[in-house]
Amino acid sequence: MRHLLPAVLLFSLPGCVVGEDAKTIGRFEVEAKLVESCGQETYLAAPERYGFQVFLRRSGAANVLWDDGGNRLLYDLDPSTGAFGGATTLQVDLTTEPDDLTPYGLDPEDFLDGDPFDEEAPVAESSPCVIRRTATLDGLLDEESTAAGTTISGFDGSLSYRYEATESSDCSAFLELPIPLSDSLPCVVRYELEAASER
């Protein structure tokens, strides 16, 4: 089975404005290791490891701009500790727009052996399945003192995606498909992150 490719490009902030006081923190190579999943033979399958690049800038005193080259994400920053992060939530009705659940805006057929939502399933229109997806990033900048001053040598953190049915939803049919949505609901896909500065 081919898997959906996870990435940090889940929630873009169109029109995100960066102030003129934005200062470069650095460009980093990030390695992500899977530590929790929604099941490896499911629609929400995720690989064990993957890597990506990210460019960080400090925006004002209390924000970090996370720029992956295609999207920008503005996170809270505690300047006294170097901790940064935040969360974004999206809701998708699988009975009407299942492809919107795919975090990357791609056709599931490109990543699965067939689209699981093409299968016949006992899903009643009167019982919608609405999934709430919450993406959370927590990071900690690693400061390093040098003769030239203080630099950021990298960061550690975690990136997680929590999937749950909303209170009025019945998603049981989507857990019984040949390729189920997930092993269970709610479920969490979580990665540990290790990043090193590109010098």
N, C-alpha and C positions, 0 to 999 in steps of 0.2 A: 504494500500500500504506500502511496506517496503521501507525504505529510504537508499540512499547511505550514508555511514558513513564518515563524514569529519574528517580530521586529519591534523597535521602539517607535515606529512611525504610525502609531495607532490613532492619535488624536491631534490633528493639526489645529492651530489657532489662526484662522484666516485673519489677516490684517493686524497681526501681533506687532505692536509698536515698540521699538527699542529706543530708549532715550539716548541723547548725544553723549551721556556720561558712561555709556557701556564700555567696559574694559575687558580685554581678552584675558581669559584664564588659560586656555590652551586647547590643542587638538589631541584627542585621546583614541587609542585602540582599545576597544572593549571586548572582553570575552564573557559570554553568558553560559552558565551551567544550569540545566534543569534540575530542580529539587522537588517539585510537586507538579502533578499534571491532572488533566481531566480524562485521561485514558489514551493509550497510544493507538488503539484501533477505532478511533472515533472521529467525528467531524472536527473536533477541537484538538486533534493530535498536534504534538509539538516535538521538535527534535531535541536530542539530549544536549547539544551544544551549538552555538553559533557565534559569530563575531561581527562587529560593525565599528564604524568610526563616528565620533561625535565631536563637535566644536562647541566649547563652553565659553560664555561671556558673562561677566557680572553686570547686571542692569540695576543701577541704583545701589542702595545699601542692603536691600533685603530680597533680591531676586537673582536667579540664574537663568540665562537663556540657553536652552538645549537645542542645538541646530545640527540636524543630521544630513543636511545638504538638500533635503526636499521639503522638510517641515520644520516649524519652530514651535517649541514648547517653553512656556514661561513658568518656572518653579519658584517656590518660596526658598529663601536662604537665611540661615542663622549665621551671621558673620562672626559671632563669638566662638562657634564650634566648627563651622564649615559644613554643617548638616544642611541638605537641601532635598526637596521633593514636593510631591503633590499628587492629586488624584483627579480623574475625569470619569464621568459616567455617561453611558449611552444606553438607550432602550430600543429593542428591535422586536417587531411582531413577526415571528417565524411563519405564521399562517398566511401572511400577505407579502412579506419582503425578506425571505430567508437569506438572500445573498448579502444583505446589509450587515449580517452578523459577522461575516468574514472580516477580520480586523483590517485587512489590507486592501479592501476594495477590489479584490480579484475574483474571477470566476472559480467557484469551488471545483469545477470539472478540470481545471488546470492542475490541481493539487491532489485530487482523489481519483480513485478508479470508479468514476461515475459520480453524479450528484446525488447524495442521499435523499434530498428533498424531492427528487423525481419519483421516488418509490411511493407506491400507494400506502397510505397510512390512515388509520381511523381518527382523523383530526376533524372535529366538528367546528363549523364556522362560529357556532355560538360559544365555543370554548377556546378562545385565542390563547396562543402561547407567546407571551411577551417576556423576552430575556433582558435582564439588566446586566450590563457589562461594566465593571469598574476597573480601570487601570490605575495602578499605584506605583510610583517610583520613590524610593528612599535611597539617598546617597550620602557619603561623607567624604569631603575633599581631604586629600593627604598633603599637608603642607610640609615643605622641606626648606630648611634654612641653608643658604649658600652665601658666599662672599659678596655676591651681587644683590642679595636680599632674599626675601621669601618667595618661593615658587611652589606651584602645585604639581607634584610628581605623578599624581593619579587620583583615583577614588575607588571606593568599594561601595556596594549597595545591593539592592534587590529590586526586581521589576516583577509585578504580579498582575494577573488578570482574573478577577472573580466573576463568575457567571452564575446567575440565580434567576429563578422565575419570579415575576412580580406576584403580589398577593392574590390577585384575581385570576391568575393564569392556571391552565392545566397543560403541562408539557410532557405528560407521561408517554404519549404516543411517539414523541421525538426521541425517547430513550429506548424505544423498542424497534426502531428501524434496522435494516441489515447493517447499515453504518450509522450507529446511534450518535446523537448529538454529543453525548458524554457518558461516562460510566455512571454518573449520578449528578443530581443538582441539589444544593449548590455545589460548585467545584471551583478549584483554583489552579491556574497555571502560574508557577512562580520560578523565577530565575535568580540565581546569585550572580552579581556582576563584579568583575575585577577589571580596572582600567589603568593603563599606563600612558604617560605623556609621550607624544611623538616629538622627539628632540632632534 
